[in-house]
Amino acid sequence: MTTLFSMLDAWRPVRALVVGDYMLDQFVYGDAERLSPDAPVPVLSVRRTEDRPGGAANVCLDLVAMRAEVRAVGVVGRDEEGKRLRSALEEAGVGCAGLIADPARPTTLKRSLVGLAQHRHPQKMFRMDVESRAALDAERRADVLRACEDALAWAEVVLIEDYNKGVCATDFCAALIAMCNARGTPVLVDPASLEEYSRYAGATCVTPNRTEAELAAGVRAETREDTPDSAEGVARTWAALGTRLLEKHDLQTVVLTLDRHGALLLERGKEPVHLPTVARQVYDVTGAGDMVLAALGAAIGNGASWEDAVRFANAAAGLEVEVFGVQPIPFERIHHALLRDHGRLAGKTRTLEEALIEVSAHRREGRSVVFTNGCFDLLHAGHVALLRHAAKQGDVLIVGVNDDGSTRRLKGEGRPVHAERDRAEILGELESVDMVVLFAEDTPLRLIEAIKPDVLVKGGDYTPEQVVGHEAVLAHGGRIEIAPLLDGRSTTSAVRKIRAATGAS
């Protein structure tokens, strides 16, 4: 597990080439609160329409959220939907020079009607698809293959997202995989639902789900109801099926995604490894396969072992299924989930990056954020009163704490009395405190600008204009709260009394 977190700490942008079926997902949201008077069907009163890149385009956005540099290669129609899809990708920073416009086919469009109850609780009611599944003609196939070849010198990893819409035909995939293998570039495939995987022969990895694996292997595993929940039971049930795929199609690795059972990793010449997932509240499985492909590619590009790459992908997919529709998950949030799930976030101390992820989650739930700061060297009643007052100003209290170096600069030699980690842990035991963030600067301005608290609390005889960070807080509509101090309580006076009592200078 140490290697996983070492890899995450050294995470860098990977150059990823995404090839496959690009599509536009369109969501038509409306209230569904009555039935039609002329037929027994619900009526959707449309409130808004939202476009989201789907398929291979969703893989691109997932990779961007994981800090990757991404280039897209595929086909769209020469139509309005194709323009909107290209624009959305370019806006996200994806290179689209390899996205070929084909006048002979439409951009794949998946239009979903989404019903709301009292303007919330989205539920997909119906989906309409506009698409062509015809194979590309020879000219267009050559154009796409040429775009791949042009990008291969740049790419560190190649991801193929196949929805069987005509781009990833057998001859095309064979040519692309051969080019990748000649360069030693890993090529990972999220396969289509096919009865055999000959088009993916020679790929570094394929990532089928349960149903896809059964279809391609031509055998049926035990039913979901009969599958044992133990790791041993899952491995036994699916290992033979995964091995069959591995050997039949000259694959190096198969990652079998097993929803609530996590994933089964099969590497040529090694024993199968079952990697369970953390139980989560599943809202919508849309986009989970795209997320697994993106996360595996980003991790392998960062030098991860296959086991660590699957752990990373498990965490990413688990977060994806908690939300409605397809939604990119930032690297920071995946990192945070892994830290939490593996017991590395015990207590309330957070890095700034970890705190920002939690702040985003709190704000999505409508909670207000309060910030205060100090050295908190010898915790006393004045500190407790300040923190209690601060906690009453909002829902979530974040305390910025000067590290040992900045405390020494501010308070002089002999300070701090308690080391930074001890001070943070003591504060974390207070019920009023939700998070503690250490900082190295003399002032908390960097933290305030990043966190953007709704309320900034300072104890003492100040005006709001004298409080460090007041301009940043007021600029986004926050407010400054001056908390009263308890007379005669200070760490400095406590240190003087201790030194006087012990005869220390």
FENCOR-V517140 format. One record per residue. N is the residue number from 1. RES is the residue in one small letter. SS is DSSP state (2 for helix, 1 for strand, 0 for the rest). D_LAST is the distance of its C-alpha to the last C-alpha in Angstrom with 1 decimal. Layout:
N|RES|SS|D_LAST / N|RES|SS|D_LAST
This chain:
1|m|0|47.8 / 2|t|2|45.0 / 3|t|2|47.5 / 4|l|2|48.3 / 5|f|2|44.8 / 6|s|2|44.3 / 7|m|2|47.4 / 8|l|2|46.4 / 9|d|2|43.0 / 10|a|0|45.0 / 11|w|0|47.7 / 12|r|0|49.6 / 13|p|0|52.8 / 14|v|0|55.9 / 15|r|1|59.2 / 16|a|1|61.7 / 17|l|1|65.4 / 18|v|1|66.9 / 19|v|1|70.7 / 20|g|1|72.9 / 21|d|0|74.2 / 22|y|1|72.7 / 23|m|1|73.3 / 24|l|1|72.4 / 25|d|1|71.4 / 26|q|1|72.4 / 27|f|1|71.3 / 28|v|1|73.4 / 29|y|1|71.4 / 30|g|1|73.2 / 31|d|1|73.6 / 32|a|1|76.0 / 33|e|1|76.8 / 34|r|1|80.6 / 35|l|1|83.7 / 36|s|0|86.4 / 37|p|0|89.5 / 38|d|0|91.8 / 39|a|0|90.2 / 40|p|0|87.9 / 41|v|0|85.0 / 42|p|1|81.6 / 43|v|1|81.4 / 44|l|1|78.3 / 45|s|1|77.5 / 46|v|1|75.7 / 47|r|1|72.4 / 48|r|1|71.0 / 49|t|1|71.6 / 50|e|1|68.9 / 51|d|1|69.3 / 52|r|1|67.1 / 53|p|1|67.6 / 54|g|1|68.9 / 55|g|1|69.9 / 56|a|2|68.8 / 57|a|2|67.4 / 58|n|2|65.1 / 59|v|2|63.9 / 60|c|2|63.0 / 61|l|2|60.9 / 62|d|2|59.2 / 63|l|2|58.3 / 64|v|2|57.0 / 65|a|2|54.7 / 66|m|0|53.4 / 67|r|0|52.7 / 68|a|0|55.8 / 69|e|1|58.0 / 70|v|1|61.5 / 71|r|1|65.1 / 72|a|1|68.0 / 73|v|1|71.5 / 74|g|1|74.3 / 75|v|1|77.0 / 76|v|1|77.2 / 77|g|1|80.3 / 78|r|0|81.2 / 79|d|0|80.6 / 80|e|2|78.3 / 81|e|2|76.3 / 82|g|2|75.8 / 83|k|2|74.4 / 84|r|2|72.0 / 85|l|2|70.8 / 86|r|2|70.3 / 87|s|2|68.5 / 88|a|2|66.1 / 89|l|2|65.3 / 90|e|2|64.9 / 91|e|2|62.6 / 92|a|0|60.3 / 93|g|0|60.3 / 94|v|0|62.9 / 95|g|1|65.2 / 96|c|1|68.8 / 97|a|1|71.0 / 98|g|1|72.4 / 99|l|1|73.3 / 100|i|1|77.1 / 101|a|1|79.2 / 102|d|1|82.4 / 103|p|0|85.1 / 104|a|0|87.1 / 105|r|0|84.6 / 106|p|0|82.4 / 107|t|0|78.6 / 108|t|1|77.9 / 109|l|1|77.0 / 110|k|1|75.9 / 111|r|1|76.2 / 112|s|1|74.7 / 113|l|1|75.5 / 114|v|1|72.5 / 115|g|1|73.0 / 116|l|1|70.3 / 117|a|1|70.3 / 118|q|0|69.0 / 119|h|0|67.6 / 120|r|1|65.5 / 121|h|1|65.8 / 122|p|1|67.6 / 123|q|1|70.4 / 124|k|1|72.6 / 125|m|1|76.2 / 126|f|1|78.3 / 127|r|1|78.0 / 128|m|1|80.4 / 129|d|1|80.3 / 130|v|1|81.8 / 131|e|0|82.0 / 132|s|0|84.1 / 133|r|0|83.9 / 134|a|0|86.3 / 135|a|0|85.3 / 136|l|0|84.5 / 137|d|0|87.4 / 138|a|2|87.4 / 139|e|2|86.4 / 140|r|2|83.4 / 141|r|2|82.4 / 142|a|2|82.4 / 143|d|2|80.3 / 144|v|2|77.6 / 145|l|2|77.6 / 146|r|2|77.3 / 147|a|2|74.3 / 148|c|2|72.7 / 149|e|2|73.5 / 150|d|2|72.0 / 151|a|2|68.7 / 152|l|2|68.5 / 153|a|0|67.1 / 154|w|0|64.2 / 155|a|0|63.6 / 156|e|0|61.3 / 157|v|1|62.8 / 158|v|1|66.0 / 159|l|1|66.5 / 160|i|1|70.0 / 161|e|1|70.4 / 162|d|0|73.9 / 163|y|0|75.5 / 164|n|0|79.0 / 165|k|0|79.8 / 166|g|0|81.6 / 167|v|0|79.0 / 168|c|0|78.1 / 169|a|0|81.6 / 170|t|2|82.0 / 171|d|2|83.0 / 172|f|2|80.1 / 173|c|2|77.5 / 174|a|2|79.0 / 175|a|2|78.8 / 176|l|2|75.2 / 177|i|2|73.9 / 178|a|2|75.7 / 179|m|2|74.0 / 180|c|2|70.6 / 181|n|2|71.3 / 182|a|2|72.5 / 183|r|2|69.2 / 184|g|0|67.1 / 185|t|0|65.8 / 186|p|1|65.1 / 187|v|1|67.5 / 188|l|1|66.8 / 189|v|1|69.4 / 190|d|1|69.4 / 191|p|0|73.1 / 192|a|0|75.8 / 193|s|0|77.7 / 194|l|0|80.3 / 195|e|0|82.4 / 196|e|0|81.4 / 197|y|0|78.7 / 198|s|2|80.8 / 199|r|2|79.5 / 200|y|2|76.0 / 201|a|0|77.0 / 202|g|0|74.5 / 203|a|0|71.6 / 204|t|0|68.1 / 205|c|1|67.6 / 206|v|1|69.4 / 207|t|0|67.7 / 208|p|0|70.5 / 209|n|1|69.9 / 210|r|2|71.8 / 211|t|2|75.0 / 212|e|2|75.1 / 213|a|2|74.6 / 214|e|2|77.4 / 215|l|2|79.7 / 216|a|2|79.1 / 217|a|2|79.3 / 218|g|0|82.5 / 219|v|0|81.3 / 220|r|0|79.8 / 221|a|0|76.7 / 222|e|0|76.4 / 223|t|0|76.3 / 224|r|0|72.9 / 225|e|0|73.7 / 226|d|0|74.4 / 227|t|0|71.5 / 228|p|0|69.0 / 229|d|0|65.5 / 230|s|0|63.9 / 231|a|2|62.7 / 232|e|2|65.3 / 233|g|2|68.0 / 234|v|2|67.2 / 235|a|2|67.1 / 236|r|2|70.4 / 237|t|2|72.1 / 238|w|2|71.3 / 239|a|2|70.7 / 240|a|2|74.4 / 241|l|2|75.1 / 242|g|2|72.2 / 243|t|2|73.3 / 244|r|2|76.8 / 245|l|2|75.5 / 246|l|2|73.4 / 247|e|2|76.4 / 248|k|2|79.2 / 249|h|0|77.7 / 250|d|0|75.8 / 251|l|0|72.4 / 252|q|0|69.1 / 253|t|1|67.2 / 254|v|1|68.1 / 255|v|1|65.5 / 256|l|1|67.3 / 257|t|1|65.7 / 258|l|0|66.3 / 259|d|2|64.8 / 260|r|2|63.2 / 261|h|2|63.3 / 262|g|0|61.2 / 263|a|1|62.7 / 264|l|1|64.4 / 265|l|1|63.7 / 266|l|1|66.5 / 267|e|1|66.1 / 268|r|0|69.0 / 269|g|0|68.8 / 270|k|0|65.9 / 271|e|0|65.8 / 272|p|0|65.5 / 273|v|1|62.1 / 274|h|1|61.7 / 275|l|1|58.7 / 276|p|0|58.4 / 277|t|0|57.1 / 278|v|0|54.8 / 279|a|0|57.0 / 280|r|0|57.0 / 281|q|0|59.0 / 282|v|0|61.9 / 283|y|0|63.2 / 284|d|0|65.2 / 285|v|0|65.8 / 286|t|0|67.1 / 287|g|0|65.4 / 288|a|2|63.8 / 289|g|2|65.9 / 290|d|2|65.0 / 291|m|2|61.3 / 292|v|2|61.6 / 293|l|2|63.3 / 294|a|2|60.7 / 295|a|2|57.7 / 296|l|2|59.3 / 297|g|2|60.1 / 298|a|2|56.6 / 299|a|2|55.0 / 300|i|2|57.5 / 301|g|2|57.0 / 302|n|0|53.3 / 303|g|0|54.2 / 304|a|0|53.9 / 305|s|0|55.8 / 306|w|2|58.6 / 307|e|2|56.9 / 308|d|2|53.8 / 309|a|2|56.0 / 310|v|2|57.8 / 311|r|2|54.6 / 312|f|2|53.6 / 313|a|2|57.1 / 314|n|2|57.2 / 315|a|2|54.1 / 316|a|2|55.5 / 317|a|2|58.9 / 318|g|2|57.3 / 319|l|2|55.6 / 320|e|2|58.9 / 321|v|0|61.0 / 322|e|0|58.8 / 323|v|0|59.9 / 324|f|0|63.4 / 325|g|0|65.2 / 326|v|0|63.8 / 327|q|0|60.3 / 328|p|0|58.0 / 329|i|0|54.8 / 330|p|0|51.8 / 331|f|2|50.1 / 332|e|2|46.8 / 333|r|2|48.4 / 334|i|2|50.0 / 335|h|2|46.7 / 336|h|2|45.0 / 337|a|2|47.9 / 338|l|2|47.6 / 339|l|2|43.9 / 340|r|2|44.5 / 341|d|2|47.6 / 342|h|0|46.0 / 343|g|0|42.9 / 344|r|0|40.4 / 345|l|0|39.5 / 346|a|0|38.1 / 347|g|0|35.8 / 348|k|0|35.4 / 349|t|1|33.4 / 350|r|1|35.7 / 351|t|0|35.9 / 352|l|2|37.1 / 353|e|2|40.6 / 354|e|2|40.7 / 355|a|2|39.6 / 356|l|2|42.3 / 357|i|2|45.0 / 358|e|2|44.1 / 359|v|2|43.9 / 360|s|2|47.4 / 361|a|2|48.7 / 362|h|2|47.3 / 363|r|2|48.8 / 364|r|2|52.2 / 365|e|0|52.1 / 366|g|0|51.4 / 367|r|0|47.8 / 368|s|0|45.4 / 369|v|1|42.0 / 370|v|1|38.8 / 371|f|1|35.6 / 372|t|1|32.0 / 373|n|1|28.7 / 374|g|1|25.0 / 375|c|0|21.9 / 376|f|0|22.0 / 377|d|0|18.7 / 378|l|0|18.3 / 379|l|0|21.9 / 380|h|0|22.4 / 381|a|2|25.5 / 382|g|2|25.4 / 383|h|2|25.7 / 384|v|2|28.5 / 385|a|2|30.3 / 386|l|2|30.1 / 387|l|2|31.6 / 388|r|2|34.2 / 389|h|2|35.3 / 390|a|2|35.4 / 391|a|2|37.5 / 392|k|0|40.1 / 393|q|0|40.8 / 394|g|0|42.7 / 395|d|0|43.6 / 396|v|1|41.0 / 397|l|1|37.2 / 398|i|1|35.4 / 399|v|1|31.6 / 400|g|1|30.1 / 401|v|1|26.6 / 402|n|1|24.5 / 403|d|0|24.0 / 404|d|2|20.8 / 405|g|2|21.4 / 406|s|2|22.2 / 407|t|2|19.3 / 408|r|2|16.9 / 409|r|2|18.9 / 410|l|2|18.9 / 411|k|2|15.4 / 412|g|0|13.3 / 413|e|0|11.4 / 414|g|0|10.1 / 415|r|0|13.2 / 416|p|0|15.5 / 417|v|0|14.4 / 418|h|0|18.1 / 419|a|0|20.5 / 420|e|2|23.3 / 421|r|2|26.0 / 422|d|2|24.3 / 423|r|2|23.7 / 424|a|2|27.3 / 425|e|2|28.7 / 426|i|2|27.0 / 427|l|2|28.5 / 428|g|2|31.7 / 429|e|0|32.1 / 430|l|0|32.4 / 431|e|0|36.1 / 432|s|0|35.7 / 433|v|0|34.5 / 434|d|0|37.3 / 435|m|1|35.6 / 436|v|1|32.2 / 437|v|1|32.1 / 438|l|1|29.2 / 439|f|1|29.1 / 440|a|0|27.5 / 441|e|0|28.0 / 442|d|0|25.8 / 443|t|0|28.5 / 444|p|0|30.9 / 445|l|2|34.0 / 446|r|2|35.5 / 447|l|2|35.4 / 448|i|2|36.8 / 449|e|2|39.6 / 450|a|2|40.5 / 451|i|2|40.4 / 452|k|0|42.0 / 453|p|0|40.8 / 454|d|0|43.2 / 455|v|1|40.3 / 456|l|1|36.9 / 457|v|1|34.4 / 458|k|1|31.4 / 459|g|1|29.3 / 460|g|0|28.4 / 461|d|0|30.2 / 462|y|0|32.0 / 463|t|0|35.6 / 464|p|2|37.2 / 465|e|2|37.5 / 466|q|2|33.8 / 467|v|0|33.2 / 468|v|0|32.8 / 469|g|0|36.0 / 470|h|2|38.1 / 471|e|2|40.9 / 472|a|2|41.3 / 473|v|2|41.5 / 474|l|2|43.9 / 475|a|2|46.1 / 476|h|0|47.1 / 477|g|0|47.7 / 478|g|0|44.4 / 479|r|1|42.4 / 480|i|1|38.9 / 481|e|1|37.5 / 482|i|1|34.7 / 483|a|1|33.1 / 484|p|0|31.8 / 485|l|0|28.1 / 486|l|0|27.1 / 487|d|0|25.3 / 488|g|0|21.8 / 489|r|0|21.2 / 490|s|0|18.7 / 491|t|2|16.4 / 492|t|2|13.8 / 493|s|2|14.0 / 494|a|2|14.0 / 495|v|2|10.8 / 496|r|2|9.2 / 497|k|2|11.2 / 498|i|2|10.3 / 499|r|2|6.5 / 500|a|2|7.9 / 501|a|2|10.5 / 502|t|2|9.0 / 503|g|0|6.6 / 504|a|0|3.8 / 505|s|0|0.0
